[in-house]
Amino acid sequence: MNYLQRYLVDEFVEDYQEGLLSRRQALQRIAGITGVALATQLLAACGQPTSTQPVGEPTAPGATADGDPTAASAPSTTSVLADDAEISAAMTQIPGDGGQVLAYLARPTAEGAYPIVLVCHENRGLTPHIEDVARRIAKAGYVGVAVDLLWREGGTAQVADADGIPGLLSGAPPERHVQDFQTALEYVKGQPFAQADRVGMVGFCFGGGVTWLVAAGVPELRAAVPFYGPPVPTGEVPKINAAVLAIYAERDSRINQTIPEIEAAMQQNSKTYRKSIYPGVDHAFHNDTGQRYSAEAAQAAWGEALAWFEQYLKA
């Protein structure tokens, strides 16, 4: 397994242990990465979930900890509607290697050229929540570009088995994700509403990991904000030019174990780096459609992310 696959397997095991996934859900998602035999062994070694809360079946690709459109959590006050008069937002087809790269593109309607912020979705593909994130970015005065990394399969909405999405995403070579964002970036840089020399990126969970990858693989990236994602191997750190704000959750011990090594590597290579660990919250706390959403922490972290982009993309 590559490190992104390992990250997702560990996440699904943890979600199962905490009662956020049923055994069937966990088995399907892990088997999509490891195969049925190993997935069965992993779950057998876990014992019974610690939570006694009933687990419902997902009804859409955004389901469970990384986002559930049917969750009872209140919508974020930072959400931006698709028909907001101050922005223009729509799916876009971008010519790419082997087909049309799908991306949700959102930008201010006011005349002018704006910095670009790439957006990477979680392990459930391009969901309504991530489209909302792109609109929030546009509302803040940027061009938001949320690439659907499942465009080769026809897009997230066309994948019949939602539990197979993590396997599709993590099974692809990591460099392919970097290339997809590079393709989208080259297209947007050529548009009159974009400032081609001011590029940032934000991503969540799996997308946080991809944000680290793009930071190492796209030299022109000036600012990156990975939310609780697995960092790149330390050997990739010298390639990073972006100022990195890494956002973590205090209770996300699995990801937080990676902090000392990546922090030391960033410092040893004289990279611009800051971490923020939000107290009392868990992995995926920013997603307002998920079971772990924390409104206070999410709004504070989003404000911190925007301030980072303001400093490195607009100053």
N, C-alpha and C positions, 0 to 999 in steps of 0.2 A: 504493500500500500504506500502511496505517496503521503506526505504530511497533511494534506488537505483531507484525504480520505480518513486518515487516522483521527483527525480532529472531529469529523462528522460522526464516525463510529462512537467515539468517546462521548460525544454530545447526546446521541440517541440512547446509549446505555444509561447515562445520567438522567435523562428525561424519563426513561422507564423506571429507574429506581425511585424517582421522586413522584411517580404516579401521573406524570404529564402525558405519557403515552401508554396505551394498552400493550399487552404482550404482542398482539397481532400487528399493531402499527409498528412497534419497535423492530419486530422480526422482518417485516417487509422492507423497512428503510435500511436496516443494516445489511440484509441479504442482497439488496441492490448494489452494495459496495463490495461485500466480502464473499457472497455466495451463501446459500442456505445452511450448509453444514457448519461453517464457522460462526455464522450468526446465531444458530441454535446453541452452540457451545458457549458463546459469550453470554447469552441471556440466562442459560442454565447456571452459570457461575455467579450470577447476580443475586439469586434468591428472589424473595418476594419484594415488591415495591414497598417503600417505607410509608408512603401516603395511603390513606384509606379513602381518599376522595375519588368518586367515580370519574372515569375518563370517557368522554364522548368520542365518537368517531369524527374525523375531519370531514368537512363538507366542501372544502376548497383548497387549492394549493397552498394557501397561507396558513394552514392550520397548526395548532399547538403552540409550544413555547415561543417560536419565532413569528407567530402571528396567526390569529384566528378571526376571520371576518364575523363570526357569530359570537365572539366573546362579549361579555357584559361590560367591559371597561368603557369609561366615558371617552368620547373622542377628544383628542388633544386640542388644546386651545391654539396651538400653532398650525393646525391643519388649514389647508388652502383649497377651496373648491375649484373644480375644473373650469367653471364658468366665471371665475373672478375676472373682472374687467381689466385689472392691471397686468394680467399675464396672458400668454398664449401657450397652450399645451396640447400635444397630440402625439400619437405614434408616428414614427418616421421610418422609412426604409432607406438604408444607406448601402450603396454598392460595396460589396466586400469580396473576399476570396472565396469563391464557391457559392455565392448567393447574396441575398439582401439581408444585411444586419438590421435587426429590429431594435429600435430605441425609442423611449418615451422622452420627448424633448420639450422642455418648458422654458420660456424666456419672458422678460418684461415686454409689454406692448409699447412702452414709450420709446421714442426714437433714440438711437445711440448704440454703442458697442459695449458689451459687458463681459467680464471675466467668465471663464468656463469652469463649471464644477461637474466632474464625472460622478456618477452614483452607481454603486454596486449593490445588488439585492442580496438577500439572505439565501439560505439553502432551499427555499421554496420557489425560487424563480422571481420573475417580475410580477409583483402583486400590487393591488390597489394602494397599499400602504407605501410602497416604494415610489409609486407614481406621485403620491401626495408629498413625499420627501422632495422629489424633483420640483414640484410646484412651490414648496416652501422656499427652496433655493432661488427660484425665479422671483418670488415675491421679495426676497432680500436683495435683489439686484444682480443676479447672475444668470447664466445660461445653464440650466440643469439638464444633464444627459444621462438617463438611466438605461443602460444597455441590457437587453434581454439575452442572457448568455445561452438560452435555449432556442435561439433563432434557427439553428440548423434542424431542429425538430418541428419547426413551424411556429415557435413561440410557446411561452409557458402555458397559455390557455389551451393549446392544442395537445398537450401531453395528457393522455387518457388516465394514466396511473400516477396520481400525485405523489404517492409514496416512492415512486421510482425516480423522482426529480433529483434528490440528493446524489444518487448514484450516477446519474447522467452528468451532473455538474462536476463532481469530484473525480469521475473517471476520465475526464478530458485532461490532456497535458496542461499543467498550470500556465505554460507560456501561451497557450491558445487563448486563454482569458485575457492575457495582456495584449495580444494582437487584436482581439475584438475591440477592446477599449481604444487602442491606438487607431484602428480603422475609423471608429466613431469620432475620435478627436480630430483626425485629419479632415474629415468632412465638415465638422462644425467650425473648425478654424477658418475655413474658406467662406463662411457666411458673413454677410455685412453686419450682423448684430453681435458678433463675437470678437473679443479681444484675444487674438491668437497667441500672444505671449504671456498670458496670465491664466494658468491652468491649475486647478486643484481637484481633489477627489475625496469622497466620503463613502464608507461602506460599513455594513453591519454584519456581525457574526461571520459566516462564510465570506460575505462581502468585505468584511474587515480584513480578512486574510488576503483577498484579491487586491484590496487597496494597498497593502504592503507590497504585493507582487508588482503592481503597476508603478509604485514609487521607485522600486529597484529597476524596473524595465523601461520606464519612459523618462529620460533625463530632463525633459522640459517641465515636468510636474514641479510646481513651486510650493504647494501645500497639500498635506494629506491628513485626514482624520479617520483612522480606523477605530471603529467601535468594537471592543472585545473580540478581536479576530486573531487567529494564529499568525505570529510574525514570520517573516522570511527567515531562512537559514542565515546565520550570522555572516557567512561568507558573501552574502549578497549585499550587506550593509554598505560597503564602500561605493556601490553604484547609486545610492540614494542621494538625490540633490534636494528633495522636498523637505520643508520644515514639517515635522511629524508631531501631531498632537494625538496621543494614544489614550483612548477613553476606556475605562474598565469599571466593573461592578465589584464591590467589596466581597460579595458572597460567591463570586464566580471563581472559586479556587482552582478549577481546572485550567482556565486561561491565565489566571494570575501567576501560576507557577512559571509561566514563560517570561515574566517581566524582567527578572534580574539579568538574564542572559542577553536579551535584546537591548535593554537599557545600557548595559556595560559596553556592548558592541557599538551602539550609537555614540556613546561618550568617547570611546577609544578612537573612533573615526571622525571625531569633531563634527558630528551632525547636529543640526538643530532639532531638539527633541524635548517634549514635555509629556508627562503622564498625569492623568486625573483619575482617581479612584473614588467612585461615588459610594458613600456609606449606606449600609443597610439594604442594598438592592442586589438583584441577581442578574445573570446573563440575560440579554434581550430586554432590558428594562426600558429601552427607548421606544419599542414598538407598541403603539397604542391600540393595536388589535390583538395583542398577546396576553397570555395569562400572567406574565411577570412584569407587566407595564407598571411603571412608577411615574405618575404625572409630575411630581416635583423634581425628581432627578432627571427625567427626560427633558423637561423644559430648560433646566439649568444646563444640561450637557449640550443641548442644541444651541443655546445662547453662547456657550463657550466655543462651539464649533464655528458659528458665524463670526465671532470675534477673531478667531484664528484666520479665517479666510479674509476678513477685513484687513487684518494686519499684513498678510503676505500676498494678497491678490489685488487689493485696492490701494494700499498705501503708496 
